[in-house]
Amino acid sequence: MMKKLFTALFLMLGIALPACAANDNPVDLVRDTSRQVLDILKQENGKNTAKIRDQVEALVLPKFDFRRMTALALGKNWRVASPDQQNEMTAQFQLLLIRTYSSTMTRFKNAQVDVKPSANIYNNGQEASVHSDIALPNSNDKKTVSVDYILYRTAQGWRVYNINVEGASLVTVYRNQFDADVRAHGIDGLIKSLKDKNGGKGA
């Protein structure tokens, strides 16, 4: 399941391009900008991987709400964390996700993304869920993966803050892990654990 979640995470990051400011339809946003990211990846030739990775990350990271995602992943522990802990937790969680997907991003350049034509709009038009089916042609698992992208509306356009993959929420998966770590070692212990996984680096 985690492999599928990270597959969808990569494509989720890919739909958060600056086109959102000019496109107020979440379905069109998902369809159009995911295609743009895949087009970038198809330029990868084995010698320019770092450059391609940098191009994708430079486009998508400013439009992705990692802070909201981190707050959801921490759940009740976010409310008791200090501002400094919240900031450090957000930085480390963002770096963990980026390092995880970027290490294998070129594997997704031949992915096929089928975005469904209608979004589920709720919360008085402020949030949306866009459904898609993703297939990786070179995968041993020929089954398509069902993915729902969860977005919310901001003054700058739609931003992604969660995904559901075959019914499993990315933030819920991490919430279960983080809650266990906080109970055992506290919030600072969780931050240290993430920092260790990130090689001691900050975002």
C-alpha positions as a printed Julia matrix, in Angstrom:
203×3 Matrix{Float64}:
   0.0    0.0     0.0
   2.79   2.47    0.83
   4.29   1.92   -2.65
   0.96   2.83   -4.23
   0.6    5.82   -1.94
   3.97   7.17   -3.0
   3.16   6.5    -6.66
   0.08   8.65   -6.26
   2.02  11.17   -4.19
   4.35  11.78   -7.1
   1.47  12.44   -9.45
  -0.26  14.5    -6.79
   2.79  16.73   -6.58
   2.69  16.96  -10.32
  -0.77  18.48  -10.44
   0.13  21.49   -8.31
   1.78  23.56  -11.03
   1.29  27.37  -11.28
  -1.43  26.81  -13.9
  -3.86  26.7   -10.98
  -4.01  30.49  -10.9
  -5.44  30.56  -14.4
  -7.61  27.47  -14.1
 -10.34  27.41  -11.47
 -11.7   23.98  -12.38
 -10.1   21.27  -10.21
 -10.7   18.57  -12.83
  -8.98  20.57  -15.56
  -6.19  21.39  -13.13
  -5.53  17.73  -12.4
  -5.74  16.68  -16.03
  -3.78  19.5   -17.63
  -0.96  19.96  -15.18
  -0.31  16.28  -14.54
   0.23  16.01  -18.3
   2.75  18.86  -18.13
   4.78  17.14  -15.43
   4.8   13.87  -17.33
   5.99  15.78  -20.4
   8.9   17.14  -18.36
   9.79  13.66  -17.16
   9.83  12.29  -20.69
  12.82  14.54  -21.38
  14.86  12.51  -18.89
  17.61  10.6   -20.71
  19.61   9.05  -17.88
  22.15  11.89  -17.86
  19.93  14.81  -16.86
  17.97  13.2   -14.02
  19.0   15.76  -11.39
  18.06  18.63  -13.69
  14.66  17.11  -14.45
  14.04  16.53  -10.75
  14.92  20.12   -9.96
  12.59  21.41  -12.69
   9.64  19.44  -11.35
  10.27  20.37   -7.73
  10.76  24.07   -8.52
   7.37  24.1   -10.21
   5.32  22.16   -7.73
   6.59  22.79   -4.21
   5.44  26.43   -3.86
   1.88  25.36   -4.69
   1.66  22.37   -2.33
   0.32  22.81    1.2
   2.69  20.7     3.24
   1.8   22.54    6.44
  -1.86  21.58    6.2
  -0.87  18.04    5.3
   1.48  17.85    8.29
  -1.2   19.17   10.64
  -3.61  16.48    9.45
  -0.94  13.79    9.75
  -0.14  14.82   13.33
  -3.8   15.11   14.31
  -4.32  16.04   17.96
  -0.55  16.22   18.48
  -0.38  19.25   16.17
  -2.49  21.29   18.57
  -0.17  20.65   21.52
   3.04  21.18   19.55
   4.82  24.51   19.96
   5.14  26.83   16.94
   8.8   25.84   16.59
   7.89  22.15   16.71
   5.16  22.69   14.11
   7.6   24.44   11.79
  10.31  21.8    12.2
   7.82  18.96   11.83
   6.47  20.5     8.61
   9.99  20.93    7.23
  11.0   17.35    8.04
   7.77  15.78    6.78
   8.02  17.74    3.54
  11.61  16.64    3.06
  10.72  13.0     3.78
   7.99  12.98    1.14
  10.1   14.82   -1.44
  13.16  12.6    -0.95
  11.01   9.48   -1.14
   9.27  10.31   -4.4
  12.14  12.12   -6.13
  14.45   9.13   -5.8
  12.23   7.16   -8.19
  10.3    9.86  -10.06
  11.62   8.92  -13.51
   9.9    5.55  -13.2
   6.6    7.38  -13.61
   7.27   9.08  -16.94
   5.24   6.46  -18.84
   2.33   6.49  -16.42
  -1.18   6.67  -17.85
  -3.54   8.95  -15.91
  -7.29   8.78  -16.54
  -8.94  11.73  -14.8
 -12.69  11.48  -14.44
 -14.69  14.42  -15.84
 -16.6   15.44  -12.72
 -15.29  16.55   -9.33
 -17.08  16.13   -6.03
 -17.41  19.71   -4.72
 -18.3   20.22   -1.06
 -17.9   22.56    1.92
 -19.71  25.37    0.09
 -17.45  25.07   -2.94
 -14.24  25.41   -0.94
 -13.07  21.8    -1.25
 -13.04  19.21   -4.0
 -12.23  15.59   -4.65
 -11.06  14.57   -8.12
 -11.02  10.9    -9.03
  -8.49   9.27  -11.35
  -7.15   5.87  -12.31
  -3.39   5.5   -12.7
  -1.57   2.74  -14.57
   2.16   2.16  -14.79
   2.9    0.27  -18.05
   6.13  -1.25  -16.73
   4.7   -2.34  -13.41
   4.36  -6.01  -12.54
   0.96  -5.11  -11.13
  -1.17  -4.46  -14.24
  -4.13  -3.3   -12.19
  -4.87   0.41  -12.3
  -4.71   2.27   -9.01
  -7.76   4.27   -7.94
  -6.72   7.7    -6.65
  -8.76  10.59   -5.26
  -6.99  13.95   -5.05
  -8.28  16.16   -2.23
  -7.98  19.89   -2.84
  -9.1   23.14   -1.24
  -9.63  26.56   -2.75
  -7.32  29.46   -1.91
  -6.95  32.99   -3.27
  -4.19  31.61   -5.5
  -6.26  28.68   -6.79
  -6.74  25.04   -5.83
  -4.11  23.35   -3.68
  -3.71  19.66   -2.87
  -3.47  18.58    0.76
  -4.25  14.85    0.73
  -4.85  11.81   -1.45
  -6.86   8.64   -1.02
  -5.44   5.58   -2.74
  -7.87   2.68   -3.03
  -9.59   3.97    0.09
  -6.41   4.6     2.08
  -5.61   8.2     3.05
  -1.96   9.22    2.94
  -2.3   11.5     5.96
  -4.13   8.78    7.91
  -1.37   6.26    7.21
   1.19   8.7     8.56
  -1.05   9.76   11.45
  -1.04   6.2    12.74
   2.76   6.06   12.52
   3.29   9.51   14.02
   0.87   8.91   16.9
   2.77   5.79   17.93
   6.09   7.65   17.76
   4.77  10.58   19.81
   3.39   8.26   22.49
   6.76   6.53   22.73
   9.19   9.42   22.34
   7.26  12.7    22.29
   7.05  15.23   19.49
  10.76  16.02   19.68
  11.48  12.3    19.37
   9.32  12.1    16.24
  11.11  15.1    14.74
  14.48  13.49   15.49
  13.33  10.24   13.88
  12.3   12.05   10.71
  15.52  14.05   10.68
  17.52  10.82   10.95
  15.6    9.37    8.0
  16.34  12.57    6.06
  20.04  12.24    6.71
  20.04  14.98    9.32
  18.98  17.59    6.77
  16.4   20.33    6.9
  13.92  21.25    4.18
